[in-house]
Amino acid sequence: MAVTAAMVKELREKTGVGMMDCKKALVETDGDMEKAVELLREKGLSKVAKKSDRIAAEGLIESYIHGGRIGVIVEINSETDFVAKNEGFKDFAKDVAMQIAAQNPEFVSRDEVPSDKIEAEKKVLKQQALNEGKPEKIVDKMVEGRIEKYYKEVCLMEQPFIKDSDKTIKDLLNEKISTLGENIKIRRFTRYEVGEGIEKKEENFAEEVAKQMGK
């Protein structure tokens, strides 16, 4: 059966799990609400939602340098120093740093994107759709779809993981929270690229990193 926005909202209210995970669960269970709840529990995502409000003030700063050309510093928080020293946590931090180097996100999550930036992007996308000759009555829906694509490009949490494109970074984070049993947050990052901001011959170092990661 078709999964509606109302069904996704209901499942989110029941479990506290993110909208995309709720939608996936409903699709997998053909819209069966109880089976979807059980599926999310099996995946450990309901537990993840309960942990999300807990304070995470420990953690570590991870760095990654690619060929002396791209550098990343990322802060990832955990609830305890014990988990911050866990090898699984450290591996996760390294993966996130490499992701940032390869995919060059601008923000951690979509709620960090300034509203004026989204509105400006919508205006550009709307004009592009109209220039393509699309009927005005469907342009708004097209713009919303393209804005979702935009989020996946600029927001770290929305990006497909470079080592497994079937997962997003948010999926990877939720798996780690479920495994380690603590709230974990990607707090902030900085990415440097040699010559950034200086007019020069075009070189795509981010693409080079992605290729070396097997993508």
DOKE-799622 format. One record per residue (C-alpha): residue number from 1; residue in three letters; x, y, z. Coordinates in pm, 1 decimal. Layout:
<recs>
REC,NUM,ALA,X,Y,Z
...
</recs>
This chain:
<recs>
REC,1,MET,0.0,0.0,0.0
REC,2,ALA,105.4,361.4,-54.0
REC,3,VAL,284.9,520.8,240.0
REC,4,THR,140.3,863.3,322.3
REC,5,ALA,289.1,1159.1,508.8
REC,6,ALA,27.6,1107.7,781.4
REC,7,MET,146.1,749.5,834.6
REC,8,VAL,509.5,862.7,856.5
REC,9,LYS,411.2,1131.0,1108.7
REC,10,GLU,219.4,878.2,1319.1
REC,11,LEU,512.6,635.9,1326.4
REC,12,ARG,750.8,918.0,1419.9
REC,13,GLU,524.1,1016.9,1710.9
REC,14,LYS,510.9,654.5,1827.7
REC,15,THR,886.5,594.4,1813.2
REC,16,GLY,1066.7,928.7,1807.4
REC,17,VAL,1267.4,805.8,1508.3
REC,18,GLY,1355.9,1038.1,1216.2
REC,19,MET,1113.5,1088.0,927.3
REC,20,MET,1327.0,914.4,663.0
REC,21,ASP,1382.8,606.0,879.8
REC,22,CYS,1009.5,593.6,953.9
REC,23,LYS,926.6,613.3,584.7
REC,24,LYS,1174.2,335.6,502.1
REC,25,ALA,1026.7,113.5,775.2
REC,26,LEU,672.6,166.9,645.5
REC,27,VAL,778.4,92.3,287.9
REC,28,GLU,954.9,-227.2,400.1
REC,29,THR,648.7,-342.3,595.4
REC,30,ASP,398.5,-241.5,326.0
REC,31,GLY,241.8,21.0,550.9
REC,32,ASP,181.8,-205.8,850.7
REC,33,MET,223.0,30.1,1147.9
REC,34,GLU,286.9,-235.3,1413.4
REC,35,LYS,536.8,-421.9,1198.4
REC,36,ALA,710.7,-91.8,1123.7
REC,37,VAL,739.4,-17.2,1496.2
REC,38,GLU,885.7,-363.0,1553.3
REC,39,LEU,1128.0,-321.4,1262.5
REC,40,LEU,1259.9,4.3,1406.0
REC,41,ARG,1303.9,-163.3,1742.9
REC,42,GLU,1496.7,-448.3,1581.4
REC,43,LYS,1725.7,-195.1,1415.0
REC,44,GLY,1778.0,-25.8,1749.6
REC,45,LEU,1653.1,308.4,1619.0
REC,46,SER,1387.8,352.1,1887.9
REC,47,LYS,1665.2,331.4,2146.3
REC,48,VAL,1861.7,583.9,1944.5
REC,49,ALA,1574.5,832.4,1960.2
REC,50,LYS,1555.0,800.2,2339.1
REC,51,LYS,1928.0,872.2,2368.3
REC,52,SER,1921.7,1177.5,2141.9
REC,53,ASP,1830.2,1422.0,2420.6
REC,54,ARG,2111.3,1311.7,2650.1
REC,55,ILE,2404.9,1550.5,2686.4
REC,56,ALA,2716.5,1451.7,2492.4
REC,57,ALA,3005.9,1670.0,2608.5
REC,58,GLU,3297.3,1425.3,2584.1
REC,59,GLY,3442.4,1289.4,2262.1
REC,60,LEU,3738.0,1367.8,2040.4
REC,61,ILE,3877.0,1587.6,1766.9
REC,62,GLU,3966.1,1386.5,1456.9
REC,63,SER,4181.2,1515.2,1171.6
REC,64,TYR,4242.7,1387.8,820.8
REC,65,ILE,4493.7,1511.0,563.4
REC,66,HIS,4467.5,1400.1,201.6
REC,67,GLY,4788.6,1426.6,1.8
REC,68,GLY,4884.6,1751.5,169.4
REC,69,ARG,4607.5,1918.6,-32.7
REC,70,ILE,4289.0,1876.9,174.3
REC,71,GLY,4266.6,1891.7,552.3
REC,72,VAL,3969.7,1823.8,780.0
REC,73,ILE,3917.1,1875.1,1152.7
REC,74,VAL,3593.5,1739.8,1301.4
REC,75,GLU,3459.3,1731.5,1657.3
REC,76,ILE,3249.0,1428.9,1749.8
REC,77,ASN,3092.5,1410.0,2095.3
REC,78,SER,2996.8,1119.7,2319.5
REC,79,GLU,2848.2,1106.0,2668.9
REC,80,THR,3156.8,956.6,2833.1
REC,81,ASP,3531.0,955.2,2788.1
REC,82,PHE,3514.2,574.6,2800.7
REC,83,VAL,3320.0,559.3,2472.6
REC,84,ALA,3541.7,830.0,2317.4
REC,85,LYS,3836.4,590.8,2361.7
REC,86,ASN,3650.0,300.1,2200.3
REC,87,GLU,3803.5,181.8,1871.9
REC,88,GLY,3462.1,171.4,1705.4
REC,89,PHE,3404.9,535.8,1798.0
REC,90,LYS,3749.9,630.7,1668.5
REC,91,ASP,3689.4,445.9,1340.9
REC,92,PHE,3358.4,629.1,1302.2
REC,93,ALA,3534.9,963.4,1354.6
REC,94,LYS,3792.6,874.5,1087.5
REC,95,ASP,3518.2,778.0,842.0
REC,96,VAL,3337.9,1107.0,904.2
REC,97,ALA,3658.3,1306.5,850.4
REC,98,MET,3723.2,1126.5,520.1
REC,99,GLN,3362.0,1183.5,417.0
REC,100,ILE,3402.1,1557.1,471.5
REC,101,ALA,3726.9,1559.7,271.7
REC,102,ALA,3569.6,1372.2,-18.8
REC,103,GLN,3223.9,1526.9,-35.1
REC,104,ASN,3284.4,1880.6,92.4
REC,105,PRO,2959.0,1941.2,285.2
REC,106,GLU,2880.9,2293.8,404.9
REC,107,PHE,2674.7,2204.6,712.1
REC,108,VAL,2636.7,1917.4,959.1
REC,109,SER,2257.2,1894.1,925.5
REC,110,ARG,1972.2,2064.2,743.2
REC,111,ASP,1862.7,2263.7,1047.6
REC,112,GLU,2192.5,2455.8,1022.5
REC,113,VAL,2117.1,2581.9,671.1
REC,114,PRO,2008.5,2948.7,697.2
REC,115,SER,1648.0,3003.8,588.7
REC,116,ASP,1747.8,3292.5,359.9
REC,117,LYS,1991.3,3059.0,180.2
REC,118,ILE,1710.0,2806.8,122.0
REC,119,GLU,1474.6,3077.2,-4.1
REC,120,ALA,1741.6,3205.9,-244.1
REC,121,GLU,1803.8,2850.0,-367.6
REC,122,LYS,1429.3,2796.2,-419.6
REC,123,LYS,1405.6,3111.2,-632.8
REC,124,VAL,1693.1,2993.5,-852.1
REC,125,LEU,1547.5,2642.8,-884.9
REC,126,LYS,1201.8,2777.6,-965.5
REC,127,GLN,1338.0,2999.2,-1240.9
REC,128,GLN,1540.5,2707.9,-1378.7
REC,129,ALA,1227.0,2490.6,-1392.0
REC,130,LEU,1029.7,2765.0,-1566.7
REC,131,ASN,1314.9,2815.4,-1814.6
REC,132,GLU,1298.6,2443.1,-1888.3
REC,133,GLY,938.2,2493.8,-1993.6
REC,134,LYS,785.0,2302.1,-1704.1
REC,135,PRO,414.6,2374.2,-1633.8
REC,136,GLU,383.1,2628.4,-1352.7
REC,137,LYS,138.1,2406.8,-1163.4
REC,138,ILE,406.6,2140.7,-1104.6
REC,139,VAL,701.9,2375.8,-1058.6
REC,140,ASP,659.2,2406.1,-680.6
REC,141,LYS,667.1,2026.3,-638.9
REC,142,MET,974.2,2009.0,-858.5
REC,143,VAL,1144.5,2276.6,-649.5
REC,144,GLU,1073.7,2086.2,-326.8
REC,145,GLY,1224.4,1773.2,-480.9
REC,146,ARG,1533.2,1962.4,-591.7
REC,147,ILE,1568.0,2123.4,-248.2
REC,148,GLU,1581.0,1772.2,-99.0
REC,149,LYS,1860.2,1693.1,-343.8
REC,150,TYR,2033.1,2016.3,-240.2
REC,151,TYR,2021.5,1910.7,125.9
REC,152,LYS,2187.2,1581.0,31.3
REC,153,GLU,2467.4,1772.1,-135.8
REC,154,VAL,2540.8,2032.9,132.4
REC,155,CYS,2446.1,1858.1,460.0
REC,156,LEU,2685.7,1597.5,597.6
REC,157,MET,2411.9,1395.8,771.7
REC,158,GLU,2213.5,1363.2,447.2
REC,159,GLN,2503.0,1252.1,226.8
REC,160,PRO,2545.0,890.3,113.9
REC,161,PHE,2838.7,732.6,297.6
REC,162,ILE,3140.5,709.9,63.4
REC,163,LYS,3212.3,349.8,171.1
REC,164,ASP,2849.5,232.4,139.5
REC,165,SER,2613.9,449.1,-67.0
REC,166,ASP,2310.8,257.8,63.9
REC,167,LYS,2364.3,435.1,397.2
REC,168,THR,2364.1,803.3,482.1
REC,169,ILE,2595.7,951.0,745.0
REC,170,LYS,2287.5,979.2,966.2
REC,171,ASP,2228.8,604.0,926.1
REC,172,LEU,2592.0,539.2,1014.6
REC,173,LEU,2563.2,763.7,1321.8
REC,174,ASN,2246.7,587.7,1439.8
REC,175,GLU,2412.8,248.5,1401.7
REC,176,LYS,2703.9,367.3,1615.1
REC,177,ILE,2469.8,505.9,1883.3
REC,178,SER,2286.3,173.5,1893.1
REC,179,THR,2611.4,-25.9,1912.1
REC,180,LEU,2789.1,185.9,2172.9
REC,181,GLY,2481.0,265.6,2380.8
REC,182,GLU,2544.8,638.2,2414.0
REC,183,ASN,2429.4,954.6,2246.7
REC,184,ILE,2683.8,1059.7,1982.2
REC,185,LYS,2681.7,1386.5,1792.5
REC,186,ILE,2882.3,1526.5,1506.2
REC,187,ARG,2914.8,1876.9,1641.5
REC,188,ARG,3119.7,2078.0,1393.5
REC,189,PHE,3391.3,2058.3,1131.1
REC,190,THR,3632.6,2268.8,929.6
REC,191,ARG,3765.0,2173.9,587.8
REC,192,TYR,4068.6,2331.7,423.6
REC,193,GLU,4178.7,2298.1,62.2
REC,194,VAL,4506.9,2429.6,-75.3
REC,195,GLY,4454.0,2749.7,-273.0
REC,196,GLU,4088.9,2775.3,-167.4
REC,197,GLY,3956.7,3119.9,-251.2
REC,198,ILE,4245.9,3196.6,-484.5
REC,199,GLU,4176.7,3211.9,-856.4
REC,200,LYS,4361.3,2921.5,-1013.5
REC,201,LYS,4335.4,2632.2,-1258.7
REC,202,GLU,4035.4,2412.9,-1174.8
REC,203,GLU,4129.0,2095.8,-983.5
REC,204,ASN,3879.3,1870.2,-815.1
REC,205,PHE,4059.0,1734.4,-508.1
REC,206,ALA,3731.8,1621.0,-351.6
REC,207,GLU,3669.1,1395.7,-651.3
REC,208,GLU,4023.3,1258.3,-617.1
REC,209,VAL,3960.3,1163.8,-251.3
REC,210,ALA,3633.7,993.1,-343.5
REC,211,LYS,3808.5,790.4,-615.6
REC,212,GLN,4078.1,675.0,-374.8
REC,213,MET,3802.1,565.9,-135.2
REC,214,GLY,3678.3,333.0,-409.9
REC,215,LYS,3390.6,544.6,-535.4
</recs>
